Amino acid sequence: MADMEYRRLGASGLKVSVLSFGSWVSFDNQLKDQSAFEAMQTARDAGCNFFDNAEAYAGGGSETLMGKAIAELGWPRWSYVLTTKLFWGLNKAPNMRNTLNRKYLMHAIDGSLERFGLDFVDVLYCHRADPDTPIIETVWAMHDIITSGKAHYWGTSEWSAEEIRSAIEIADEHHLHAPITEQPQYNLLERERVEQEYRPLFEEFDYGATVWSPLASGLLTGKYKGGIPDDSRGALKGYDWLAESLRNPEALERVERLRPIAEKLDCTMAQLALAWCAKNPNVSTVITGASRPAQVAENFEALDVIDLLDEDVMSSIEAAVA
């Protein structure tokens, strides 16, 4: 397998593996204890140094499981980049759900660190924008969290370009820590925000992008051609909304047009889709997920495919998903 590539996270000096590992859906639903540990170690053995999480994943259980894995595996704290995200909240009370106000953020970061069993995270994201809280309040709170040493950097997730620009300008005006990266959805079927809306942010601020759902929740693997397999995330209880999108005939047809391209390159459709995301120079890291350790190993073999995506292949991919 090709050596891992490391890219700067936006305009910061932090270097992250171009393929990374995230725990959304899989941790506590599909991967538990030993299998979760094995999946993380498999990613690390492939050169992954970026591990993504969120307070809301499995109601805090995903952070607990990842912290337990890191402790069991004995990884030195300096050797990996750990992230989490705040917004949705775990407590049904005013100021504790669907907010980025100062009170919530200060409570929530302490809760996340307690679940991880760590003193700090490397990147702390605002998991969504909050129209009810002034952006200046959120920027100040995130600045103070970084100043306190509980996070090293902060970022946004699924914010509009206008909201991100406002946060950066407020931070510059008040000499505060500005956000350095966005975490948007990005894949062959979901492209407009990264390729169009955020383009000025990449050009003007060198803003980072740690993209999620590069396989469109598994749709781009081609495994949903004949229906939803029982062991897939589309079959999980509570993910009916996802199952609906995985049955979309038009999307399935576009995905099938990619199959001959993957076969010609002698790679899986998943590896093709991951490599395509990584080919975008504005993408800092592609967050991969998996339901079993063997799938992690297979995903990281996409490193061998990135250099195969020359101009002709990229044109073929564009034509297939157009």
C-alpha positions, 0 to 999 in steps of 0.5 A: 500500500502507498505511504500515507500523505499528510496535509496541512489542516487549512492555514494551520501548521497541523498536519493530518492524514489524507484518509482519516477515521470517524465513528459516526453511526458505527461506534456503539451501533456496529462496532463495539469494544474489541472490534472498535479497538481493532478498527482504530488500530487498523487505521493507525497502522495504515498511517491514519493520525486523525480520529473524528467524533462528536458529542451526539454520536450514540448519545456520548457513547462514541466518545466514551468508546473511542477514549477507552480504545485509545487507553487500551491501545496505549497510544501516546497523546502526541501521536494522534489528532482527536476531534469532537463536535458540539451543538445537539446536546445531551440534556433536555433543558433550556440552553443545553440542546441545539445551541452554541451559547457560551453556557452550553459550550463551556459545559459540553467541552468538559463533558466530552473530555470526561468521556474521552478521559483526556485533558484536551481535543485537538480540534473542536467543531461547532456541529451546526450553526446556531441562528439564535446565538450571536456569532460573536458569543460563539467565537468568544467562547471557542476562543476561551476554550482554546485559551484554557487548553481544552482544545488546540483549534476550532472549526465549523460543520455544515455552516454556510460560507457567509456564517464562516466568513462572519466568524473569521472576521469577528475573530480578526477584529477582536484578535481571537482564535478564528476557526480554521476548518469546515466539516461538510458532506462531500462525495461524488453525489453531493458536491455543490457546497464544497466545490462552489459555495466554499471556494472563496473561503479556500482561496481567501482564507486557506480554510480547511475541509475535513469531509464526511460521508465520502461514500454517501453512507455506503451508496457509492460502494455499489452494495445497495444495487440489489437492496439494503443488506441486513448488515449495512447501516441502511438496515439499522434501527432508527435510520429509516431516513437513510434507507430511503436515500439508499433506494433512490433509483436515479442515484443507484443508476449513477453509481452503477455507471462508475462500476466499469471505471473501478474495474478498469483501475482494479479497485473497489467502488469504495476505493474509487470514491474515496480517492476521488474525494482526496484528489480535491486539493482543497480537501484536508482529510477524507473521514472514512467509516466502517462497520468492521476492521476488514472494511477499514483496511480495504478503505485505506487501500484507496491510497493506491488509487489516488495517483491513478486518477489522471485527467482522463479517468477524472473526465470519465468519472464526471461523465458517469455521475453527471 
